[in-house]
Amino acid sequence: MKAIPVTRSQQGSVLLEALFAILLFSIGVLALVALQAVSIKNSVDAKYRSDASYLANQIVAQMWLDRSNIDRYAHYATGSSCAFTGSASADASPWVTPVTAWVTQVTSLLPGAASNKTQIVVNTVGGTKQVKVTVCWKGPQETVTHNFAVTAQINP
């Protein structure tokens, strides 16, 4: 058999194809790294939301147990979302009312949370008490404040 000579116009095409393959592979690896970073961020955000839900429902459950003192649970009951005003809970000692212990737990579990970024509003509607608990936090290196709110009606 006679070898066919390679023409000059096709020289280097294998090298060019290899460079394109490396480029596509690199783009794929970068996309996977970016996907992993977004996945981790969303996982952390879901954890904070889960913690906020647990904490808000925890104080509502405590109010169900302590129905006779429910008005004492009001905490920064006025103001707009995550910029609450008013005063802290009526009694600041944790062994008398669990609000201050609850606020301490909120600030330790959620980043960027503070006493004045938690709110408990107690209203009387009909013969029942309507309670709204709002927890606000700001994740590390985030500019947006997140919040979680739960509302419950507690019969006396």
OpenMM code with the backbone's topology and positions (N, CA, C; nanometers):
from openmm import Vec3, app, unit

residues = "MET LYS ALA ILE PRO VAL THR ARG SER GLN GLN GLY SER VAL LEU LEU GLU ALA LEU PHE ALA ILE LEU LEU PHE SER ILE GLY VAL LEU ALA LEU VAL ALA LEU GLN ALA VAL SER ILE LYS ASN SER VAL ASP ALA LYS TYR ARG SER ASP ALA SER TYR LEU ALA ASN GLN ILE VAL ALA GLN MET TRP LEU ASP ARG SER ASN ILE ASP ARG TYR ALA HIS TYR ALA THR GLY SER SER CYS ALA PHE THR GLY SER ALA SER ALA ASP ALA SER PRO TRP VAL THR PRO VAL THR ALA TRP VAL THR GLN VAL THR SER LEU LEU PRO GLY ALA ALA SER ASN LYS THR GLN ILE VAL VAL ASN THR VAL GLY GLY THR LYS GLN VAL LYS VAL THR VAL CYS TRP LYS GLY PRO GLN GLU THR VAL THR HIS ASN PHE ALA VAL THR ALA GLN ILE ASN PRO".split()
positions = [
    Vec3(0.0815, -0.1178, 0.0000),
    Vec3(0.0000, 0.0000, 0.0000),
    Vec3(0.0856, 0.1237, 0.0000),
    Vec3(0.0302, 0.2141, -0.0640),
    Vec3(0.1003, 0.3407, -0.0769),
    Vec3(0.0435, 0.4409, 0.0223),
    Vec3(0.1289, 0.5049, 0.0964),
    Vec3(0.0847, 0.6045, 0.1949),
    Vec3(0.0428, 0.7316, 0.1237),
    Vec3(-0.0685, 0.7866, 0.1720),
    Vec3(-0.1186, 0.9111, 0.1124),
    Vec3(-0.0548, 1.0267, 0.1879),
    Vec3(0.0048, 1.1171, 0.1167),
    Vec3(0.0690, 1.2297, 0.1852),
    Vec3(-0.0355, 1.3261, 0.2442),
    Vec3(-0.0050, 1.3782, 0.3632),
    Vec3(-0.0933, 1.4750, 0.4294),
    Vec3(-0.0707, 1.6108, 0.3654),
    Vec3(-0.1800, 1.6743, 0.3312),
    Vec3(-0.1658, 1.8068, 0.2706),
    Vec3(-0.1370, 1.9095, 0.3794),
    Vec3(-0.0791, 2.0181, 0.3411),
    Vec3(-0.0400, 2.1218, 0.4364),
    Vec3(-0.1607, 2.1894, 0.5000),
    Vec3(-0.2741, 2.1883, 0.4348),
    Vec3(-0.3898, 2.2585, 0.4907),
    Vec3(-0.4504, 2.1843, 0.6107),
    Vec3(-0.4185, 2.0555, 0.6298),
    Vec3(-0.4735, 1.9801, 0.7410),
    Vec3(-0.3745, 1.9624, 0.8551),
    Vec3(-0.2597, 2.0152, 0.8473),
    Vec3(-0.1627, 2.0010, 0.9546),
    Vec3(-0.2078, 2.0823, 1.0765),
    Vec3(-0.2008, 2.0219, 1.1951),
    Vec3(-0.2384, 2.0906, 1.3187),
    Vec3(-0.3850, 2.0781, 1.3535),
    Vec3(-0.4636, 2.0076, 1.2737),
    Vec3(-0.6066, 1.9949, 1.3039),
    Vec3(-0.6302, 1.9094, 1.4289),
    Vec3(-0.5473, 1.8105, 1.4524),
    Vec3(-0.5597, 1.7288, 1.5728),
    Vec3(-0.5305, 1.8135, 1.6963),
    Vec3(-0.4322, 1.8979, 1.6887),
    Vec3(-0.3993, 1.9871, 1.8001),
    Vec3(-0.5148, 2.0837, 1.8274),
    Vec3(-0.5733, 2.1355, 1.7216),
    Vec3(-0.6870, 2.2275, 1.7364),
    Vec3(-0.8067, 2.1546, 1.7980),
    Vec3(-0.8352, 2.0325, 1.7560),
    Vec3(-0.9441, 1.9552, 1.8141),
    Vec3(-0.9172, 1.9252, 1.9617),
    Vec3(-0.7945, 1.8962, 1.9970),
    Vec3(-0.7594, 1.8710, 2.1366),
    Vec3(-0.7798, 1.9965, 2.2212),
    Vec3(-0.7444, 2.1124, 2.1688),
    Vec3(-0.7645, 2.2378, 2.2415),
    Vec3(-0.9134, 2.2652, 2.2637),
    Vec3(-0.9961, 2.2385, 2.1626),
    Vec3(-1.1409, 2.2561, 2.1799),
    Vec3(-1.1962, 2.1584, 2.2836),
    Vec3(-1.1466, 2.0370, 2.2840),
    Vec3(-1.1925, 1.9380, 2.3824),
    Vec3(-1.1547, 1.9819, 2.5235),
    Vec3(-1.0331, 2.0322, 2.5406),
    Vec3(-0.9902, 2.0812, 2.6720),
    Vec3(-1.0745, 2.2006, 2.7147),
    Vec3(-1.1061, 2.2897, 2.6215),
    Vec3(-1.1895, 2.4058, 2.6511),
    Vec3(-1.3291, 2.3623, 2.6985),
    Vec3(-1.3909, 2.2697, 2.6275),
    Vec3(-1.5239, 2.2217, 2.6665),
    Vec3(-1.5200, 2.1512, 2.8020),
    Vec3(-1.4178, 2.0718, 2.8242),
    Vec3(-1.4032, 2.0040, 2.9532),
    Vec3(-1.3866, 2.1053, 3.0662),
    Vec3(-1.3080, 2.2089, 3.0439),
    Vec3(-1.2863, 2.3126, 3.1459),
    Vec3(-1.4152, 2.3871, 3.1774),
    Vec3(-1.4930, 2.4181, 3.0758),
    Vec3(-1.6213, 2.4863, 3.0977),
    Vec3(-1.7144, 2.3963, 3.1788),
    Vec3(-1.7154, 2.2684, 3.1498),
    Vec3(-1.7980, 2.1738, 3.2259),
    Vec3(-1.7567, 2.1660, 3.3715),
    Vec3(-1.6264, 2.1619, 3.3978),
    Vec3(-1.5776, 2.1573, 3.5359),
    Vec3(-1.6142, 2.2859, 3.6095),
    Vec3(-1.5984, 2.3997, 3.5454),
    Vec3(-1.6361, 2.5267, 3.6086),
    Vec3(-1.7863, 2.5319, 3.6383),
    Vec3(-1.8671, 2.4789, 3.5481),
    Vec3(-2.0118, 2.4759, 3.5714),
    Vec3(-2.0445, 2.3875, 3.6918),
    Vec3(-1.9770, 2.2756, 3.7059),
    Vec3(-1.9998, 2.1889, 3.8212),
    Vec3(-1.9580, 2.2555, 3.9522),
    Vec3(-1.8487, 2.3292, 3.9507),
    Vec3(-1.8042, 2.4012, 4.0703),
    Vec3(-1.9060, 2.5084, 4.1085),
    Vec3(-1.9572, 2.5819, 4.0086),
    Vec3(-2.0583, 2.6844, 4.0361),
    Vec3(-2.1866, 2.6211, 4.0885),
    Vec3(-2.2250, 2.5075, 4.0325),
    Vec3(-2.3440, 2.4372, 4.0783),
    Vec3(-2.3275, 2.3918, 4.2227),
    Vec3(-2.2109, 2.3461, 4.2575),
    Vec3(-2.1830, 2.3034, 4.3954),
    Vec3(-2.1917, 2.4220, 4.4921),
    Vec3(-2.1396, 2.5369, 4.4516),
    Vec3(-2.1448, 2.6557, 4.5372),
    Vec3(-2.2890, 2.6999, 4.5614),
    Vec3(-2.3706, 2.7000, 4.4572),
    Vec3(-2.5115, 2.7377, 4.4722),
    Vec3(-2.5841, 2.6352, 4.5589),
    Vec3(-2.5518, 2.5099, 4.5421),
    Vec3(-2.6141, 2.4045, 4.6223),
    Vec3(-2.5824, 2.4228, 4.7707),
    Vec3(-2.4595, 2.4544, 4.8027),
    Vec3(-2.4210, 2.4757, 4.9429),
    Vec3(-2.4932, 2.5972, 4.9997),
    Vec3(-2.5022, 2.7058, 4.9234),
    Vec3(-2.5712, 2.8263, 4.9694),
    Vec3(-2.7186, 2.7970, 4.9971),
    Vec3(-2.7828, 2.7238, 4.9066),
    Vec3(-2.9238, 2.6906, 4.9261),
    Vec3(-2.9435, 2.5963, 5.0447),
    Vec3(-2.8512, 2.5072, 5.0665),
    Vec3(-2.8590, 2.4171, 5.1808),
    Vec3(-2.8476, 2.4942, 5.3126),
    Vec3(-2.7564, 2.5886, 5.3187),
    Vec3(-2.7403, 2.6707, 5.4389),
    Vec3(-2.8651, 2.7567, 5.4621),
    Vec3(-2.9194, 2.8133, 5.3548),
    Vec3(-3.0406, 2.8942, 5.3658),
    Vec3(-3.1568, 2.8094, 5.4170),
    Vec3(-3.1692, 2.6879, 5.3678),
    Vec3(-3.2757, 2.5987, 5.4142),
    Vec3(-3.2583, 2.5641, 5.5622),
    Vec3(-3.1346, 2.5488, 5.6062),
    Vec3(-3.1095, 2.5203, 5.7479),
    Vec3(-3.1543, 2.6375, 5.8349),
    Vec3(-3.1214, 2.7603, 5.7927),
    Vec3(-3.1629, 2.8774, 5.8704),
    Vec3(-3.3155, 2.8887, 5.8741),
    Vec3(-3.3817, 2.8619, 5.7629),
    Vec3(-3.5280, 2.8673, 5.7606),
    Vec3(-3.5875, 2.7598, 5.8516),
    Vec3(-3.5291, 2.6434, 5.8497),
    Vec3(-3.5757, 2.5357, 5.9367),
    Vec3(-3.5566, 2.5723, 6.0836),
    Vec3(-3.4418, 2.6295, 6.1169),
    Vec3(-3.4172, 2.6729, 6.2542),
    Vec3(-3.5162, 2.7812, 6.2964),
    Vec3(-3.5433, 2.8766, 6.2080),
    Vec3(-3.6381, 2.9842, 6.2401),
    Vec3(-3.7780, 2.9274, 6.2622),
    Vec3(-3.8183, 2.8322, 6.1800),
    Vec3(-3.9489, 2.7686, 6.1969),
    Vec3(-3.9568, 2.6953, 6.3307),
    Vec3(-3.8529, 2.6223, 6.3626),
    Vec3(-3.8491, 2.5501, 6.4908),
    Vec3(-3.8598, 2.6472, 6.6085),
    Vec3(-3.7835, 2.7556, 6.6030),
    Vec3(-3.7826, 2.8508, 6.7144),
    Vec3(-3.9172, 2.9213, 6.7296),
    Vec3(-3.9772, 2.9624, 6.6184),
    Vec3(-4.1065, 3.0306, 6.6260),
    Vec3(-4.2139, 2.9366, 6.6813),
    Vec3(-4.2148, 2.8145, 6.6349),
    Vec3(-4.3138, 2.7187, 6.6847),
    Vec3(-4.2868, 2.6789, 6.8294),
    Vec3(-4.1622, 2.6846, 6.8702),
    Vec3(-4.1262, 2.6529, 7.0088),
    Vec3(-4.1894, 2.7535, 7.1056),
    Vec3(-4.1809, 2.8837, 7.0731),
    Vec3(-4.2373, 2.9839, 7.1642),
    Vec3(-4.3900, 2.9805, 7.1602),
    Vec3(-4.4482, 2.9474, 7.0459),
    Vec3(-4.5941, 2.9331, 7.0385),
    Vec3(-4.6394, 2.8162, 7.1265),
    Vec3(-4.5660, 2.7077, 7.1234),
    Vec3(-4.5996, 2.5930, 7.2092),
    Vec3(-4.5882, 2.6308, 7.3570),
    Vec3(-4.4886, 2.7097, 7.3905),
    Vec3(-4.4734, 2.7553, 7.5291),
    Vec3(-4.5918, 2.8422, 7.5703),
    Vec3(-4.6418, 2.9237, 7.4779),
    Vec3(-4.7584, 3.0070, 7.5074),
    Vec3(-4.8825, 2.9210, 7.5294),
    Vec3(-4.8945, 2.8135, 7.4548),
    Vec3(-5.0069, 2.7223, 7.4754),
    Vec3(-5.0037, 2.6656, 7.6170),
    Vec3(-4.8860, 2.6371, 7.6667),
    Vec3(-4.8734, 2.5813, 7.8018),
    Vec3(-4.8988, 2.6857, 7.9102),
    Vec3(-4.8669, 2.8115, 7.8814),
    Vec3(-4.8758, 2.9190, 7.9810),
    Vec3(-4.9840, 3.0190, 7.9390),
    Vec3(-5.1049, 2.9708, 7.9163),
    Vec3(-5.2127, 3.0553, 7.8637),
    Vec3(-5.2513, 3.1691, 7.9561),
    Vec3(-5.2372, 3.1508, 8.0861),
    Vec3(-5.2799, 3.2549, 8.1799),
    Vec3(-5.1888, 3.3774, 8.1751),
    Vec3(-5.0665, 3.3632, 8.1306),
    Vec3(-4.9719, 3.4754, 8.1238),
    Vec3(-4.9391, 3.5157, 7.9801),
    Vec3(-5.0264, 3.4860, 7.8887),
    Vec3(-4.9936, 3.5027, 7.7465),
    Vec3(-4.9647, 3.6480, 7.7091),
    Vec3(-5.0295, 3.7441, 7.7753),
    Vec3(-5.0047, 3.8853, 7.7430),
    Vec3(-4.8633, 3.9282, 7.7783),
    Vec3(-4.7995, 3.8597, 7.8699),
    Vec3(-4.6621, 3.8948, 7.9091),
    Vec3(-4.5600, 3.8564, 7.8025),
    Vec3(-4.6023, 3.7787, 7.7039),
    Vec3(-4.5105, 3.7343, 7.5991),
    Vec3(-4.4879, 3.8399, 7.4906),
    Vec3(-4.5671, 3.9456, 7.4893),
    Vec3(-4.5514, 4.0496, 7.3859),
    Vec3(-4.4083, 4.1030, 7.3874),
    Vec3(-4.3479, 4.1081, 7.2702),
    Vec3(-4.2059, 4.1442, 7.2595),
    Vec3(-4.1867, 4.2269, 7.1326),
    Vec3(-4.1460, 4.3526, 7.1487),
    Vec3(-4.1301, 4.4449, 7.0356),
    Vec3(-4.2511, 4.4339, 6.9419),
    Vec3(-4.3679, 4.4615, 6.9962),
    Vec3(-4.4939, 4.4330, 6.9284),
    Vec3(-4.5348, 4.5337, 6.8214),
    Vec3(-4.4579, 4.6383, 6.8007),
    Vec3(-4.4933, 4.7351, 6.6975),
    Vec3(-4.3789, 4.7476, 6.5982),
    Vec3(-4.4038, 4.8201, 6.4903),
    Vec3(-4.3006, 4.8424, 6.3897),
    Vec3(-4.3238, 4.7587, 6.2659),
    Vec3(-4.2438, 4.7874, 6.1651),
    Vec3(-4.2581, 4.7160, 6.0389),
    Vec3(-4.1691, 4.5916, 6.0374),
    Vec3(-4.1756, 4.5205, 5.9290),
    Vec3(-4.1048, 4.3932, 5.9169),
    Vec3(-3.9550, 4.4075, 5.9403),
    Vec3(-3.9067, 4.3381, 6.0393),
    Vec3(-3.7649, 4.3314, 6.0777),
    Vec3(-3.7079, 4.4652, 6.1241),
    Vec3(-3.7924, 4.5628, 6.1503),
    Vec3(-3.7513, 4.6895, 6.2116),
    Vec3(-3.8501, 4.7165, 6.3247),
    Vec3(-3.8524, 4.6266, 6.4203),
    Vec3(-3.9536, 4.6287, 6.5242),
    Vec3(-3.9228, 4.7348, 6.6292),
    Vec3(-4.0297, 4.7906, 6.6826),
    Vec3(-4.0180, 4.8912, 6.7883),
    Vec3(-4.1069, 4.8478, 6.9039),
    Vec3(-4.1066, 4.9260, 7.0059),
    Vec3(-4.1829, 4.8919, 7.1252),
    Vec3(-4.0865, 4.8507, 7.2349),
    Vec3(-4.1329, 4.7687, 7.3243),
    Vec3(-4.0478, 4.7268, 7.4358),
    Vec3(-4.0327, 4.5754, 7.4350),
    Vec3(-3.9312, 4.5321, 7.5078),
    Vec3(-3.9078, 4.3888, 7.5199),
    Vec3(-4.0178, 4.3270, 7.6048),
    Vec3(-4.0111, 4.1980, 7.6233),
    Vec3(-4.1112, 4.1257, 7.7001),
    Vec3(-4.1283, 4.1868, 7.8391),
    Vec3(-4.2474, 4.1707, 7.8979),
    Vec3(-4.2825, 4.2362, 8.0245),
    Vec3(-4.1893, 4.1988, 8.1394),
    Vec3(-4.1433, 4.0791, 8.1437),
    Vec3(-4.0578, 4.0360, 8.2532),
    Vec3(-3.9302, 3.9790, 8.1939),
    Vec3(-3.8170, 4.0346, 8.2316),
    Vec3(-3.6908, 3.9981, 8.1675),
    Vec3(-3.6212, 3.8791, 8.2320),
    Vec3(-3.6759, 3.8226, 8.3372),
    Vec3(-3.6063, 3.7108, 8.4019),
    Vec3(-3.6465, 3.5792, 8.3353),
    Vec3(-3.5491, 3.5001, 8.2892),
    Vec3(-3.5810, 3.3784, 8.2142),
    Vec3(-3.6552, 3.2729, 8.2950),
    Vec3(-3.6460, 3.2723, 8.4279),
    Vec3(-3.7157, 3.1705, 8.5050),
    Vec3(-3.8627, 3.2062, 8.5250),
    Vec3(-3.9028, 3.3316, 8.4972),
    Vec3(-4.0424, 3.3707, 8.5091),
    Vec3(-4.1112, 3.3629, 8.3734),
    Vec3(-4.0490, 3.4142, 8.2724),
    Vec3(-4.1041, 3.4060, 8.1375),
    Vec3(-3.9962, 3.3536, 8.0431),
    Vec3(-4.0310, 3.2672, 7.9529),
    Vec3(-3.9301, 3.2069, 7.8656),
    Vec3(-3.8907, 3.2939, 7.7469),
    Vec3(-3.9442, 3.4146, 7.7362),
    Vec3(-3.9158, 3.4960, 7.6182),
    Vec3(-3.7682, 3.5334, 7.6092),
    Vec3(-3.7090, 3.5765, 7.7186),
    Vec3(-3.5679, 3.6168, 7.7109),
    Vec3(-3.4772, 3.4973, 7.6820),
    Vec3(-3.5103, 3.3822, 7.7379),
    Vec3(-3.4325, 3.2617, 7.7055),
    Vec3(-3.4522, 3.2241, 7.5598),
    Vec3(-3.5737, 3.2411, 7.5091),
    Vec3(-3.6023, 3.2125, 7.3689),
    Vec3(-3.5264, 3.3078, 7.2773),
    Vec3(-3.5247, 3.4360, 7.3117),
    Vec3(-3.4512, 3.5340, 7.2305),
    Vec3(-3.3024, 3.5023, 7.2305),
    Vec3(-3.2494, 3.4607, 7.3443),
    Vec3(-3.1090, 3.4202, 7.3508),
    Vec3(-3.0819, 3.3024, 7.2592),
    Vec3(-3.1739, 3.2080, 7.2554),
    Vec3(-3.1586, 3.0925, 7.1674),
    Vec3(-3.1658, 3.1347, 7.0205),
    Vec3(-3.2564, 3.2262, 6.9888),
    Vec3(-3.2685, 3.2754, 6.8507),
    Vec3(-3.1385, 3.3422, 6.8070),
    Vec3(-3.0851, 3.4286, 6.8915),
    Vec3(-2.9633, 3.5006, 6.8538),
    Vec3(-2.8417, 3.4093, 6.8457),
    Vec3(-2.8453, 3.2972, 6.9169),
    Vec3(-2.7309, 3.2054, 6.9086),
    Vec3(-2.7406, 3.1125, 6.7875),
    Vec3(-2.8616, 3.0812, 6.7421),
    Vec3(-2.8772, 2.9879, 6.6306),
    Vec3(-2.8804, 3.0547, 6.4936),
    Vec3(-2.9325, 3.1768, 6.4865),
    Vec3(-2.9477, 3.2430, 6.3567),
    Vec3(-2.8487, 3.3578, 6.3436),
    Vec3(-2.7772, 3.3651, 6.2321),
    Vec3(-2.6806, 3.4738, 6.2143),
    Vec3(-2.7517, 3.6070, 6.1918),
    Vec3(-2.6983, 3.7108, 6.2472),
    Vec3(-2.7538, 3.8444, 6.2268),
    Vec3(-2.8847, 3.8680, 6.2991),
    Vec3(-2.9260, 3.7766, 6.3851),
    Vec3(-3.0489, 3.7955, 6.4621),
    Vec3(-3.0154, 3.8744, 6.5882),
    Vec3(-3.1123, 3.9529, 6.6338),
    Vec3(-3.0945, 4.0319, 6.7558),
    Vec3(-3.2273, 4.0366, 6.8289),
    Vec3(-3.2234, 4.0824, 6.9527),
    Vec3(-3.3450, 4.0889, 7.0331),
    Vec3(-3.4527, 4.1734, 6.9662),
    Vec3(-3.4122, 4.2855, 6.9080),
    Vec3(-3.5108, 4.3724, 6.8435),
    Vec3(-3.5449, 4.3274, 6.7016),
    Vec3(-3.4929, 4.2126, 6.6580),
    Vec3(-3.5308, 4.1564, 6.5282),
    Vec3(-3.6198, 4.0332, 6.5461),
    Vec3(-3.6697, 4.0155, 6.6672),
    Vec3(-3.7701, 3.9141, 6.6950),
    Vec3(-3.8940, 3.9855, 6.7464),
    Vec3(-4.0093, 3.9359, 6.7082),
    Vec3(-4.1331, 4.0034, 6.7464),
    Vec3(-4.2380, 3.9012, 6.7872),
    Vec3(-4.3073, 3.9328, 6.8949),
    Vec3(-4.4230, 3.8547, 6.9372),
    Vec3(-4.5367, 3.9537, 6.9601),
    Vec3(-4.6416, 3.9401, 6.8815),
    Vec3(-4.7588, 4.0269, 6.8926),
    Vec3(-4.8728, 3.9430, 6.9471),
    Vec3(-4.9365, 3.9925, 7.0538),
    Vec3(-5.0501, 3.9228, 7.1145),
    Vec3(-5.1712, 4.0143, 7.1040),
    Vec3(-5.2746, 3.9686, 7.0341),
    Vec3(-5.3994, 4.0438, 7.0191),
    Vec3(-5.5148, 3.9584, 7.0683),
    Vec3(-5.6192, 4.0255, 7.1193),
    Vec3(-5.7408, 3.9548, 7.1579),
    Vec3(-5.8419, 3.9701, 7.0457),
    Vec3(-5.8866, 3.8570, 6.9917),
    Vec3(-5.9844, 3.8563, 6.8830),
    Vec3(-6.1001, 3.7673, 6.9263),
    Vec3(-6.2169, 3.8281, 6.9460),
    Vec3(-6.3300, 3.7497, 6.9965),
    Vec3(-6.3021, 3.7095, 7.1401),
    Vec3(-6.2965, 3.5873, 7.1706),
    Vec3(-6.2601, 3.5419, 7.3051),
    Vec3(-6.1245, 3.4742, 7.3067),
    Vec3(-6.0563, 3.4749, 7.1935),
    Vec3(-5.9280, 3.4044, 7.1840),
    Vec3(-5.8133, 3.5032, 7.1685),
    Vec3(-5.6958, 3.4537, 7.1913),
    Vec3(-5.5748, 3.5336, 7.1715),
    Vec3(-5.5135, 3.4934, 7.0383),
    Vec3(-5.4826, 3.5937, 6.9584),
    Vec3(-5.4139, 3.5688, 6.8323),
    Vec3(-5.2691, 3.6108, 6.8510),
    Vec3(-5.1782, 3.5195, 6.8219),
    Vec3(-5.0355, 3.5416, 6.8437),
    Vec3(-4.9638, 3.5347, 6.7098),
    Vec3(-4.8780, 3.6321, 6.6855),
    Vec3(-4.7945, 3.6295, 6.5651),
    Vec3(-4.6493, 3.6415, 6.6100),
    Vec3(-4.5682, 3.5433, 6.5710),
    Vec3(-4.4265, 3.5410, 6.6056),
    Vec3(-4.3478, 3.5583, 6.4755),
    Vec3(-4.2572, 3.6568, 6.4749),
    Vec3(-4.1736, 3.6821, 6.3582),
    Vec3(-4.0275, 3.6781, 6.4007),
    Vec3(-3.9480, 3.6057, 6.3241),
    Vec3(-3.8045, 3.5940, 6.3491),
    Vec3(-3.7315, 3.6436, 6.2251),
    Vec3(-3.6364, 3.7358, 6.2433),
    Vec3(-3.5589, 3.7901, 6.1311),
    Vec3(-3.4111, 3.7569, 6.1494),
    Vec3(-3.3425, 3.7339, 6.0389),
    Vec3(-3.1990, 3.7079, 6.0416),
    Vec3(-3.1382, 3.7481, 5.9082),
    Vec3(-3.0099, 3.7665, 5.9092),
    Vec3(-2.9363, 3.7999, 5.7868),
    Vec3(-2.8150, 3.7081, 5.7808),
    Vec3(-2.8076, 3.6297, 5.6756),
    Vec3(-2.6978, 3.5350, 5.6593),
    Vec3(-2.5649, 3.6057, 5.6407),
    Vec3(-2.4559, 3.5328, 5.6636),
    Vec3(-2.3245, 3.5920, 5.6446),
    Vec3(-2.3051, 3.6356, 5.4997),
    Vec3(-2.2510, 3.7517, 5.4809),
    Vec3(-2.2204, 3.8106, 5.3501),
    Vec3(-2.3455, 3.8278, 5.2635),
    Vec3(-2.4619, 3.8455, 5.3264),
    Vec3(-2.5857, 3.8721, 5.2531),
    Vec3(-2.6309, 4.0139, 5.2809),
    Vec3(-2.6999, 4.0711, 5.1861),
    Vec3(-2.7524, 4.2062, 5.2042),
    Vec3(-2.9016, 4.2053, 5.2356),
    Vec3(-2.9679, 4.0942, 5.2103),
    Vec3(-3.1118, 4.0837, 5.2297),
    Vec3(-3.1413, 4.0207, 5.3660),
    Vec3(-3.2367, 4.0783, 5.4368),
    Vec3(-3.2804, 4.0223, 5.5640),
    Vec3(-3.3936, 3.9237, 5.5370),
    Vec3(-3.3812, 3.8039, 5.5925),
    Vec3(-3.4841, 3.7012, 5.5775),
    Vec3(-3.5726, 3.7026, 5.7016),
    Vec3(-3.6970, 3.6575, 5.6861),
    Vec3(-3.7828, 3.6467, 5.8031),
    Vec3(-3.8738, 3.5257, 5.7925),
    Vec3(-3.9203, 3.4814, 5.9068),
    Vec3(-4.0163, 3.3731, 5.9150),
    Vec3(-4.1208, 3.4159, 6.0161),
    Vec3(-4.2474, 3.4006, 5.9805),
    Vec3(-4.3567, 3.4405, 6.0696),
    Vec3(-4.4564, 3.3259, 6.0824),
    Vec3(-4.5085, 3.3085, 6.2016),
    Vec3(-4.6123, 3.2087, 6.2265),
    Vec3(-4.7224, 3.2761, 6.3088),
    Vec3(-4.8456, 3.2421, 6.2780),
    Vec3(-4.9599, 3.2978, 6.3494),
    Vec3(-5.0409, 3.1818, 6.4085),
    Vec3(-5.0856, 3.1996, 6.5315),
    Vec3(-5.1653, 3.0959, 6.5976),
    Vec3(-5.2758, 3.1616, 6.6803),
    Vec3(-5.3853, 3.0915, 6.6953),
    Vec3(-5.4930, 3.1338, 6.7828),
    Vec3(-5.4911, 3.0423, 6.9048),
    Vec3(-5.4877, 3.1038, 7.0217),
    Vec3(-5.4777, 3.0282, 7.1460),
    Vec3(-5.6024, 3.0570, 7.2283),
    Vec3(-5.6778, 2.9527, 7.2562),
    Vec3(-5.7983, 2.9669, 7.3378),
    Vec3(-5.7587, 2.9709, 7.4853),
    Vec3(-5.8246, 3.0602, 7.5610),
    Vec3(-5.7919, 3.0678, 7.7041),
    Vec3(-5.8332, 2.9443, 7.7804),
] * unit.nanometer
topology = app.Topology()
chain = topology.addChain("A")
for resn in residues:
    res = topology.addResidue(resn, chain)
    for name in ("N", "CA", "C"):
        topology.addAtom(name, app.Element.getBySymbol(name[0]), res)
